[in-house]
């Protein structure tokens, strides 16, 4: 099959070429996906840009910052909310929500990962694209970060009855209440603790979304300092995709980030250290509230095994591992499905089961939920046996194909 032609404006770039303050670092064509990838660097401050040129009218923009949490106060999550509460050029209370009703966008959002914060949108309309880009760039680099917004979005103490100053004081806040909901879910607690315990020596031991017990430790000054250390072009990655001309993207972004000088120390501050391999395995026991609506109240235990795998920089090894993990657990003919589900030991795989690559080093987890307390040993034994059988017998060729 042949790919539709790309716009001529994206065909004249060459490696080493300079345009609007950027230098083209590499150009790679991927004919199987009908695209060409351009990687550029803004020379003044080191901001990196990846553009995917493809004959697709749904164009995407995103800016991402590496926001590594030093604690579980949720500062990156709260800052994501505050960045969208008005900026220097758009000093309205909530430009993001106002644009939802005015924009022709096909997607608009912002989210905080365990080591990054991303602000993406997509639209098919060029005028809408550059309007949204202007709002997003001003929001991340020049947010107002008002104290009242910090109290509203982060945390505050408030009387349970605001009209009665004798009523008890309680914690409130958009992110605080959001994370209270997250931490009330047994599966969410299990997943977050699994990641925290598997990486005890680097930033993944912290919760970037915020632990409700730790969020009130965050101060307004700490939030502003976090913004100045992380929301900088030297610590940013820009991404664009679609059939709009790259040259115009670079010109629009360059006009905003040209105000910033290079600061290599910011990359060092946000750098993520590797988790060293353990000498031996560890067993962790977690407790949480039972689900009162569970169909079998005496079968609310979950047991699983998790392994830290390889650095994501080893693309080939991780690609191989993802295929291996799929062979082990996907489908009714897979070894883990037969050993854990078909055997009737439990009701379903444990939360977060499977291959995951959103941490610097990938991981694999497998286990069962909906078991009784005395079945944990049987589950772990079944996992060991399934792994050993797969190692000795291999996989049928038709499943690999």
Secondary structure, 3 states (H helix, E strand, C coil): CCCCCCCHHHCCCCCCCEECCEEEEEEEEEHHHCEEEEEEEECCCCCEEEEEEECCCCEEEEEEECCCCCCCCCHHHHHHHHHCCCECCCCCCCHHHHHHHHCCCCEECCEECCCCEEEEEEECCHHHHHHHHHHHHHHHHCECCCHHHHHHHCCEEEECCCCCCCCCEEEECHHHHHHHHHCCCHHHHHHHHHHHHHCCCCHHHCCCCCCHHHHCCCCHHHHHHHHHHHCCHHHEEEEEEECCCHHHHHHHHHHHHCCCCCCHHHHHHHCCCCCCCCCCCCCCCCCCCCCCCCCCCCCCEEEEEEEEEEECCCHHHHHHHHHHHHHHHCCCCCHHHHHHHCCCCCCEECCCCEEECCCCEEEEEEEEEEECHHHHHHHHHHHHHHHHHHHHHCCCHHHHC
